[in-house]
Amino acid sequence: MSAQEPIYVTDLGQSRPQLALSSERRKYHWQVVPYETESFCGNMLIAGPETEAPPITVPLGVSGWHSIHIGMWSNWTDDLARVRLSGDSSFLKINRESEQGMFADNYSLDERYWKTADLTGQDIVFGQQSAGISQPAYIAYVKLVPLDDDEVARLLADRADGSNKRLICMNDGFSDFGRFRPTSREEIWEWLEPFRDTDFGKMFWCPGAGGDVLTYPSAIGSLTGSKTSDFPRVVDRNIGESMQILAGAGIDSMETVVEYGHSVGLEIHVSQRMEAFQCCPPFEDYFTGDFYRQHPEWRCVDIDGREIARMSYAFAGVRDLILGVFREVATGYDIDGVNPIFNRGAPFLLYEAPLVEGFRQETGLEATQLAEDDERYLRYRARVMTEFMAELRREMQEIGAERGRPLEISAHVLNNAETNLFYGLDVPAWVEQGLIDNLISYPWRDEEIDVDYFAQLTRSSSVRYCPEIMPRTMPPATFRDRALEYYAAGADGLCFWDTNGRHQRLKEWSMVRRLGHRDQLDDMDDGDGRLYRTVPLRSVGGYVLDKYPPHWAY
């Protein structure tokens, strides 16, 4: 970042159009509220969750390259604002981080680095999140830090260096539809825009909750929410309505994600939760697809004979359905790969008749009379999942040959060797047989990942190993330390589950977005005071906050 003097734009009451501003709380208007800090004062803009304020433009009046920082406030509320430059194609979302279960500090502003750009001829535009689960927005000021020529040259060289794109982001392709209820392509773009000019090179995108309930026009399954009249949650209604409105407008969410993702520099790999076929009340109409209802004979059976709410990959029909979904997205869209997700929904097969009978014929043993962790049976049934992965590899190779470029396979697996094998995943066989290109380990049931094991497993292979970075929220320095630990153990890159819930948290994101700079992390500070800082308030709206604040009365 530059050492030059920053420029503060604190009087947001000069925003345009003036007709969208009011000194009082008014529907469809931004409220202009004066504030004071120890070093500067200004006018902030506030919109409540029901205000439906229009986008507002803040004149900047500068030229050349600057780093852009946003000063935000909130008062006993969560917050979420949308921001873009006037020349950008898409908004993105930002908010203040808060302690879990608590609101952010009422008595200070949080300043957050947003991005660096050439501001010649550009202004900044703020918007409110009014669709879906509407959110209040509080914008206090904009800080611009000029860059000199050497800084600009280093920035552009770094952006052109693709060697740092070691990070993978994951979007469940579901929750954002529930939170934001998009009805246009532009609203979906906002989910991809945060990854521009970052170290993220791949996105894993889920085409719905899983199974045959999907969020794109499919010949195999049904559209999410299309068979539900009494929705179990508000977010589920939002998703169902969004699906219907987008379909009616001829907007394909998958196509939109692939096209815009490529435009911001992301490969798009389509994920599928391998056991998300069904759910119990009150979600049985919403998550449970036709396939589960129509084929009770293909469900999993436990060691005691009880039916388990899973579809067993011991049956060719189950494998064929999932292969069909992957085939449909790989032939219908310009994707870069597929991502079977095994870290949700295990087990994938148990004691179904074909497995028990086959094991008896091969060994003379009764599987149901052995301990559940008997390695003889575990290795036998794992062969079924290895053959499934081999089938998937053959499918993707054929499709890749037809399109003239390969389709990668990235497998999300569990946290260590023993757990994977217990649930039917013989990961060493997948690596040895060349069935996967990327291996992502996940802290199954919050158990620590055996990073050393997976790194050793893939070290002499062509498979790239990327452990998941969890939990989802941590201080910036902790993200850096975790990344350094994993790289030192032999990780090739890093993956971030539910990244769509992370990138709006700009303090943490200031570190996460650059964690692909593996060889520079040792020398990186955490950004405190430079990429983020806290500015104590003296007053807001004429009310003193730094001594005897009004909040003490409640």
N, C-alpha and C positions, 0 to 999 in steps of 0.2 A: 504494500500500500504506500501511497505517496506521503512525503513529509511536508507537502505544501499546506498552506493555511486552508481550512475548509470554508465552504460557503454555506450558510444556514438560510433556509427558506422557512420562516416561522409563522408568517402571517398568511395562513391558508384561507383567510377571509377574502383574499384577492383572487380566489379561484373562479373559473368560468364554467357554466354561465352563472351570473350573479343571481338570476331568478331562482336558481336551485338552492340558494342559501337563505338562512333565517337566523335571527338572534334568539328565537324561541323554538321550542319543540313543535315541529309541524310535520304532518304526514307528507311524504314525497319531497322533503327538503333535508339538506344537511344543516344541523345546528352549528353555528359559529360560537365557540366558547373561549374566552380569554384565559390565559394561564401564565404563571410565572415560575421560573426556576432561579437558582442562585446566579446563573450567568447570562440568561436571556429570557425573553418573554415572547408571547405570540398569541395566535388564535388557532385553536384546533378545530377539527371537523368531527362531529358525532352524528351517527345514525343508529337508531334503536332497531331491535329485531323485527318490528312491524312497520318501520318507516318507509321502506321501498324507495330509498333515495336514488336518484339517477347518477350515472357516472359524472365525475367532476374533474376538470383539467386544472392543474397547478402550473402556471407559467414559470419556466426556469430561467430563461434569458441568458444562457451560457452557451459556449461552443467548445468543442474538443472533448477529449476523453476524461471521464470522471468516475470515481467509485461513488455509488449511490447508497445512502443509508436512510432508513425510515425510522422516525420517532413515533412510538405508539403508546397509547394509554388504554385502560379499561377500569371500570368501577363496579365491583361486585358482579361482574358478568364475565362469561367467556367472550372472546372476540374473534372476528375473522374479516379481513378486508381483501379486496382484489386490487391488483396494481399492474400497470403496464406503462411503457413509454408510448408516446403518440405514434411512433413508427413501428411498434411491435404488432405482430399478428394476433397475439393472445394475451389475456390477463393471466396472472397466477395469484395464488392465495397466500396470505401471510397472517400470522397471529403472534401474540405474546405467549411465551412458555409460562406455565404456572406449575406450582407444586401439585402433586397428585392429590385430588380431593379438595383442593383449595383454589381460590382465585388468585390471579397475579396481584402484585402489590398496588394498592390504591394510591399510594403516596409518592409514586415516581413514574417517570417515563422510561420505556425500554427502547434503546436505540439499536437497530439491527442492520448489518450490511445486507444489501439486496443483490446488487450486481454491478459490473463495470461496463460502461458503454460510451460510445461517441454521442454526445448530447447536442451536436450541432443541428439546429433546426428542430429540436425535440422538446416536448414538455412531458410532464408525468400525469397519468390519469389514474384516479382512484375510483373504485366501485364498491358496492355493497353486495354481500351474498344474500339475496332475497329469495332465490328459488330453493325448493327443498326445505331443509331445516334452516330457516333464516337465522342470521347471526348479526349482532351489533358490530359496528365498525367505529374505531376511534383513531384518527390520524392527527398527530400533533405537529410534526415538522419533517422536512427533508434536509439532509446534509449531503453536500457534494464536495468531494475531495479531488482536486485536479491532479492529473498525471503528467509527468514530463515525457519527453520523447523517448528516453531510455526505458522508462517504465512501460510505455505503450508497446515498444518493440519486444520487451520481455513477455508481456501479456499475450501478444499475438503469436509469438513463437511457441509459447506454452500451449495455447489453444490448438495450434497446428500439430502438436506432438501427440499422436494417437497412442503412444506407448503407455500412457498413464490411464487409459480407459480400461481399468481392471475391475470396475464395480458393476454389480448387477442389481437392478431395482425390480421389485415385485409389486404388482397391483392386482388385487383379487378380482378386479373387473365386476365388482358387485357393490361394495359399500359406498363408493363414490356416487353410484346411481341413486342409492338410498339417501345419502346426505344432501345431494345437490340437485337431484331430479332434472338432469339435462334434457333439453328438447331441441338442441341444435348442435351442429358439428363444433362450433366455436367453444361451447361449454366443455366439450370433451377435450378439445385442444389444451385447455387449462391444466389437465392432468399430466400432459407430456412436456409442457413448456419449462417446468422447473429443471429439467435435466440438460437443457441446452448449456454448452460451455462448462460442463462438469466432467468428472472422471467416470461417469456412468456410460458404459458402452452397450449394455443389453437391458431390455425390459422383458420380464416374464409377465404375460397378460393372461388372466383367467377368463375364458368365455362363459362366465356364469358361475353358479355355485358348484356345478359338477354333474356327472352322470349325463342324462339326456335332457336336462333343463338348462337352456342356453340363452345367451344374450345377443345372438346374431341370427339371421334368417337361416334356419337349418332344415335340411331334408330328413334329418335323423331324429331330432328331438323337438320339444316345444319351447316357446318363448317364455322366459321367466315371468311368472305372475299371470300368465294367460289363462290358467285354469283355476284361479282363486277368485272368489267373490267376497269372502270375509277375511281380510288380511290380518295376520297375527300381530304385526307391528306397523307403525306409521312408515318406517323406512321401507318395509316390504311393499306397501301401497305405492310409495314414491317410485320404487323400481319398476313395478308393474305398469304404472301410468307412463313413466318415461319410455319404457319399451314400446308401448302402444303408440305413443305420439311420434317417436322416432321412426317406427315402422311405417306409420301413415304418411310421414313426410319423405319416405324413401331414403332414410339415412341409416346406413349400416354401421353400427358402432365398431365392429371389428375392422372394417375397411378404413374408417376414420382414424382409429388408433394406429394402424400400420402406416398409413400415408403420412400422418403428422409426426409419428415417432421417427420415421426415416428422415424427415425434414429437420429434426433437431439433433440428429446424429446417433440415434438409437437403433440397434437391431431389435426386432420384435419377435419374441419366441412365445408361442401359445402354450399355456399351462393347462393341466387338467387334474383336478383332485380325484384320485384313483378310486375312492370309495364313497363319493358323495352322491349316492343314489337315492337316499331316503332320510326322513327325519320323523320324530314322534310328534304327537299333538303339542302345540297347536299348529305345527308347521307341515303336517302331512300332505295337505293340498298344495303347499307352496314349493317345498323342496323335493318332494317325492315325485319322480317321473313315471311315465307309463311303463318303462322297462322293468322297474322293480315290481310293480303291481302284476304285470303279465307273466313274470317268471319266478314264482315262489320256489320252483324246483331247483333253481340255480343259486339259492341263498346259502350262506355259510352255516355250518353246523359245528357246535363246540364239542369238546371231548365227552361231555355228559349227554350229548344228543339234543341239546337245546338249539333252536334256530337263533342265529345272530343276525342283526339287521345290517348285513353286508352281502354283496354279490361276490361269489367265489370265482376267482380266475382259474380254478380247476376246470371250469366249463368253457368250451370254445365260444359259446354264444356271448359270454361276458367279455372275453377278450376281443371278440369281433366288434362289439359295440364301441369299446374305447378306441380300438384301432380305426374304426369308421369315423369317429369324431376327429381324430388326428389327421386322417386322410382327407376329410372334408375341408378342414381349415388349411391344410398344406396345399391342396389343389385349388382352393377358391380364393386364397389371399397371398400376397407377396411377402409371406413371413420368412424368417431366417432360421427357424428351428422350432422344436417342440420340447415341452418340459413336463414329464410325468411327475406328479407330486405324491410321494409316498409318505410324507411327514404329516399327513392328515388322514384319519380314518382307518389306520391299521386295526385289525388284521385284514389280509386280502384273500386268505384261504386258510382253512382249519382242518376239519376232519370229514370232509365231504366224501361220499361213497367212492367216486373214482380214485381219490387219493388213498383212502384206507384199503381198498381192494388192490390197487396197484402195488402198494407197499407190501401187502401180505404176499402177493404173488412173487415179488422180487426177493423178499427177505424171510418169509415165513413168520413174521412177527405181526402182532396186533397193535396198531398204532395207539388205539384207545386204552391199551393196557400199560403203555409206557409213560414215564414222567413227561410232562408237557415240554420240558426243555431237553428231552433226549435228542442228542445231535443226529442220530441216525435218521429219525423221521424229519427233523428240521431240514436236513440237507436234501432229503428226498423231495419234500414238497417245494423247496426253493428252486428246484430244477424247472418247475412249471413257470415261475416268474422270470427265470432266465430265458426260457423259450419265448415268453411274451416279449421280453426286451429284444430278443433276436428278430422276432416278427416285426416289431416296430422299426428296428434298424433296416430291415429289408424294404419295408414300405417307404421309408424316408429316402433310402438310396435310389429306389426306382423313381420316385417323384423328383428328387434332385437331379437325376440324370436327364429326365425329360425337360426340366426347366433350365438346365445348363449351369447350375450352381448347387453346392451341397446344402442339405438341411441338417443342422446340428441336433443332437439329443442331449438334453441336460436333465439329470435325474436328481430330484430332491429326496434325500434319504434320512435315516435316523442317526442317532448320536454316536454309536460305537458299533464294533463288529458283532458283539453278542446280541444286541437289540435288533439289529438289522436281520440277522439270521433267524432269530426267533419269529419274526414276522414275515419270513419267506423271501428276504432280499439278500441274495448272495452277491454282494457288491464286488468282491475280488474277482468273481467270474465275469461280471460285466466289464470290468477294466481289462482283464486278461484277454477276453474275446473281442475287445474293441466295439462294445455295444453302446458306449456313451462317449460324448465329447467333453462334457462338463459335469463335475460331481459337486453337489451342494449338500453339506451336512447340516442338520438342524438339531437344536437342543430339545429332543423329544421329551415331553413332560417335564420341561425345565431342567433336565439332566445335562451336565457339562458335556460338550463335544470333545471327543478324543481326537483332537486336531493332529497330534503326532501320528496316530494310526493312519488316518486318511492321507496325510501328506506322504508318508512312507509308501502307502499302497499305490499312489499315483506317480511317484517321483520318477520312475524309469519308463513311464508310459506317455502317450500323447494326450492323456486326459488332464484337463485343467481343474484344479481343486479350489473351491471357493466356499469356505465356511460361512454360515449365517452369523451376522452380528446382532446379538440380542443382549439385553432387552431392547425394546424399541426406543426408549428415551433414556439418555445418560448425559452427563456433562460433556462438553466438547473434549476435554482432556482425557476422559475415560474412553471415548470413542477412539482417540488416537492411540492410547495405550493398548487397547484391545487389538487394534489393527497391527501395531508393531509386534505384539505377541504372536498373532497368527502368521504374519509374514515370516517371522523368525523361525517358526515351526515348519515352514515350507509351503504355506498357502500361496497360490498363484494370483488370487483375487479375493474379493469379498462380496457377499450377497446380503441384501437388506429386505427382509420380509415386511410386507405392508408399508412399503416406502411412501405410499400415498397418504399415510397418516403422519409422515415424518417431515416432508420437505417444506411444509408451511411453518415449521418451528425453526425460525431463521438462526437463532443462536446455535443450536445443535447442527443445523444444516451447513453453517459456515465451516464446520470441520468435516462433516460427513461427505460433502460434495468434492473434497480434495483428497480423500483417503486412498485414491489410486496412485498418488505420488509416493510410491513405496520407498524409493531411495532417498526421499527428502524429509520423511516424517520425523526422523530424529531431531532435525533442526527446526521443525515447525513449532511455534508457540500455539497456545490454545485460542488466540484471538482476543482475549479479554482486554478491553480498552481500545481495541483497534477494529475488530469486526463486530463487537457488541459492547454495550456499556449501559449502566443505569444512571439516570439523571434525576436527582431528587426534586420534587415539586415544592414550591412555596404556597401556591394557590391555584385553584381552578374555578372559573366563573365568579371570582371575587370572594370565594370561600377559602379561608386559611386552612392549609393541610399540614404544615410542618409543626404546628403547635395547637393543641386542643381541636383536632379536626371534627367535623360534624359526625363522622362515623362512630365516634365514641358514644353517641346517644342511642345507638341501635343494638 
